[in-house]
Amino acid sequence: MRHHYPPPPDKLVDQQGRPYFLWDVNLSIDAFREKVRDTNPDVRAMWIGKLMRQAKPDDVFLFVGLEDIRRDWARLVRHLGQTLSFWTWLLARWEVRGDESRT
């Protein structure tokens, strides 16, 4: 997804450089980027799921693309918790509209 208004850097990370959505993990934004691109699909799904569960929806697409979410969807669902219904609905809406521009 093209993020039209990315958050200012000081709103994306705390004073230690940790993304706001990783409030429970001491991990830098660069280390997090590595996690969501891990070659192990289960590790990647765990971190992408955490991102989708805890970040603002627009901010998810600062780190992963729609193709990443679709690729790992079967593994992601177990990590989405209460956000599963939202993401299921949103992805279905985009598919119905044929909106594939969220990369």
MODELLER restraints for C-alpha pairs under 7 A, 6 or more apart:
rsr = mdl.restraints
at = mdl.atoms
rsr.add(forms.Gaussian(group=physical.xy_distance, feature=features.Distance(at['CA:1:A'], at['CA:61:A']), mean=5.48, stdev=0.5))
rsr.add(forms.Gaussian(group=physical.xy_distance, feature=features.Distance(at['CA:1:A'], at['CA:65:A']), mean=6.41, stdev=0.5))
rsr.add(forms.Gaussian(group=physical.xy_distance, feature=features.Distance(at['CA:1:A'], at['CA:66:A']), mean=6.85, stdev=0.5))
rsr.add(forms.Gaussian(group=physical.xy_distance, feature=features.Distance(at['CA:1:A'], at['CA:101:A']), mean=6.15, stdev=0.5))
rsr.add(forms.Gaussian(group=physical.xy_distance, feature=features.Distance(at['CA:1:A'], at['CA:102:A']), mean=2.93, stdev=0.5))
rsr.add(forms.Gaussian(group=physical.xy_distance, feature=features.Distance(at['CA:1:A'], at['CA:103:A']), mean=4.48, stdev=0.5))
rsr.add(forms.Gaussian(group=physical.xy_distance, feature=features.Distance(at['CA:2:A'], at['CA:102:A']), mean=5.86, stdev=0.5))
rsr.add(forms.Gaussian(group=physical.xy_distance, feature=features.Distance(at['CA:2:A'], at['CA:103:A']), mean=6.49, stdev=0.5))
rsr.add(forms.Gaussian(group=physical.xy_distance, feature=features.Distance(at['CA:3:A'], at['CA:58:A']), mean=6.48, stdev=0.5))
rsr.add(forms.Gaussian(group=physical.xy_distance, feature=features.Distance(at['CA:12:A'], at['CA:19:A']), mean=5.55, stdev=0.5))
rsr.add(forms.Gaussian(group=physical.xy_distance, feature=features.Distance(at['CA:12:A'], at['CA:20:A']), mean=5.84, stdev=0.5))
rsr.add(forms.Gaussian(group=physical.xy_distance, feature=features.Distance(at['CA:13:A'], at['CA:19:A']), mean=4.11, stdev=0.5))
rsr.add(forms.Gaussian(group=physical.xy_distance, feature=features.Distance(at['CA:13:A'], at['CA:20:A']), mean=5.29, stdev=0.5))
rsr.add(forms.Gaussian(group=physical.xy_distance, feature=features.Distance(at['CA:14:A'], at['CA:20:A']), mean=6.23, stdev=0.5))
rsr.add(forms.Gaussian(group=physical.xy_distance, feature=features.Distance(at['CA:17:A'], at['CA:28:A']), mean=5.62, stdev=0.5))
rsr.add(forms.Gaussian(group=physical.xy_distance, feature=features.Distance(at['CA:17:A'], at['CA:29:A']), mean=6.58, stdev=0.5))
rsr.add(forms.Gaussian(group=physical.xy_distance, feature=features.Distance(at['CA:18:A'], at['CA:26:A']), mean=6.75, stdev=0.5))
rsr.add(forms.Gaussian(group=physical.xy_distance, feature=features.Distance(at['CA:18:A'], at['CA:27:A']), mean=5.79, stdev=0.5))
rsr.add(forms.Gaussian(group=physical.xy_distance, feature=features.Distance(at['CA:18:A'], at['CA:28:A']), mean=4.70, stdev=0.5))
rsr.add(forms.Gaussian(group=physical.xy_distance, feature=features.Distance(at['CA:18:A'], at['CA:29:A']), mean=5.76, stdev=0.5))
rsr.add(forms.Gaussian(group=physical.xy_distance, feature=features.Distance(at['CA:19:A'], at['CA:28:A']), mean=6.93, stdev=0.5))
rsr.add(forms.Gaussian(group=physical.xy_distance, feature=features.Distance(at['CA:19:A'], at['CA:29:A']), mean=5.79, stdev=0.5))
rsr.add(forms.Gaussian(group=physical.xy_distance, feature=features.Distance(at['CA:21:A'], at['CA:51:A']), mean=6.93, stdev=0.5))
rsr.add(forms.Gaussian(group=physical.xy_distance, feature=features.Distance(at['CA:21:A'], at['CA:54:A']), mean=5.25, stdev=0.5))
rsr.add(forms.Gaussian(group=physical.xy_distance, feature=features.Distance(at['CA:21:A'], at['CA:55:A']), mean=5.11, stdev=0.5))
rsr.add(forms.Gaussian(group=physical.xy_distance, feature=features.Distance(at['CA:33:A'], at['CA:63:A']), mean=6.67, stdev=0.5))
rsr.add(forms.Gaussian(group=physical.xy_distance, feature=features.Distance(at['CA:35:A'], at['CA:44:A']), mean=5.97, stdev=0.5))
rsr.add(forms.Gaussian(group=physical.xy_distance, feature=features.Distance(at['CA:35:A'], at['CA:47:A']), mean=6.27, stdev=0.5))
rsr.add(forms.Gaussian(group=physical.xy_distance, feature=features.Distance(at['CA:36:A'], at['CA:44:A']), mean=4.85, stdev=0.5))
rsr.add(forms.Gaussian(group=physical.xy_distance, feature=features.Distance(at['CA:36:A'], at['CA:47:A']), mean=5.65, stdev=0.5))
rsr.add(forms.Gaussian(group=physical.xy_distance, feature=features.Distance(at['CA:36:A'], at['CA:48:A']), mean=5.63, stdev=0.5))
rsr.add(forms.Gaussian(group=physical.xy_distance, feature=features.Distance(at['CA:37:A'], at['CA:44:A']), mean=6.09, stdev=0.5))
rsr.add(forms.Gaussian(group=physical.xy_distance, feature=features.Distance(at['CA:38:A'], at['CA:44:A']), mean=5.21, stdev=0.5))
rsr.add(forms.Gaussian(group=physical.xy_distance, feature=features.Distance(at['CA:42:A'], at['CA:75:A']), mean=6.72, stdev=0.5))
rsr.add(forms.Gaussian(group=physical.xy_distance, feature=features.Distance(at['CA:45:A'], at['CA:72:A']), mean=6.32, stdev=0.5))
rsr.add(forms.Gaussian(group=physical.xy_distance, feature=features.Distance(at['CA:45:A'], at['CA:75:A']), mean=5.83, stdev=0.5))
rsr.add(forms.Gaussian(group=physical.xy_distance, feature=features.Distance(at['CA:45:A'], at['CA:76:A']), mean=5.10, stdev=0.5))
rsr.add(forms.Gaussian(group=physical.xy_distance, feature=features.Distance(at['CA:46:A'], at['CA:76:A']), mean=6.84, stdev=0.5))
rsr.add(forms.Gaussian(group=physical.xy_distance, feature=features.Distance(at['CA:46:A'], at['CA:79:A']), mean=6.15, stdev=0.5))
rsr.add(forms.Gaussian(group=physical.xy_distance, feature=features.Distance(at['CA:49:A'], at['CA:76:A']), mean=5.47, stdev=0.5))
rsr.add(forms.Gaussian(group=physical.xy_distance, feature=features.Distance(at['CA:49:A'], at['CA:79:A']), mean=4.92, stdev=0.5))
rsr.add(forms.Gaussian(group=physical.xy_distance, feature=features.Distance(at['CA:49:A'], at['CA:80:A']), mean=5.42, stdev=0.5))
rsr.add(forms.Gaussian(group=physical.xy_distance, feature=features.Distance(at['CA:50:A'], at['CA:79:A']), mean=6.70, stdev=0.5))
rsr.add(forms.Gaussian(group=physical.xy_distance, feature=features.Distance(at['CA:51:A'], at['CA:60:A']), mean=6.25, stdev=0.5))
rsr.add(forms.Gaussian(group=physical.xy_distance, feature=features.Distance(at['CA:52:A'], at['CA:60:A']), mean=6.03, stdev=0.5))
rsr.add(forms.Gaussian(group=physical.xy_distance, feature=features.Distance(at['CA:52:A'], at['CA:80:A']), mean=6.84, stdev=0.5))
rsr.add(forms.Gaussian(group=physical.xy_distance, feature=features.Distance(at['CA:53:A'], at['CA:80:A']), mean=5.41, stdev=0.5))
rsr.add(forms.Gaussian(group=physical.xy_distance, feature=features.Distance(at['CA:53:A'], at['CA:83:A']), mean=5.82, stdev=0.5))
rsr.add(forms.Gaussian(group=physical.xy_distance, feature=features.Distance(at['CA:65:A'], at['CA:102:A']), mean=6.47, stdev=0.5))
rsr.add(forms.Gaussian(group=physical.xy_distance, feature=features.Distance(at['CA:65:A'], at['CA:103:A']), mean=4.37, stdev=0.5))
rsr.add(forms.Gaussian(group=physical.xy_distance, feature=features.Distance(at['CA:66:A'], at['CA:102:A']), mean=5.64, stdev=0.5))
rsr.add(forms.Gaussian(group=physical.xy_distance, feature=features.Distance(at['CA:66:A'], at['CA:103:A']), mean=5.46, stdev=0.5))
rsr.add(forms.Gaussian(group=physical.xy_distance, feature=features.Distance(at['CA:67:A'], at['CA:103:A']), mean=6.97, stdev=0.5))
rsr.add(forms.Gaussian(group=physical.xy_distance, feature=features.Distance(at['CA:77:A'], at['CA:84:A']), mean=6.48, stdev=0.5))
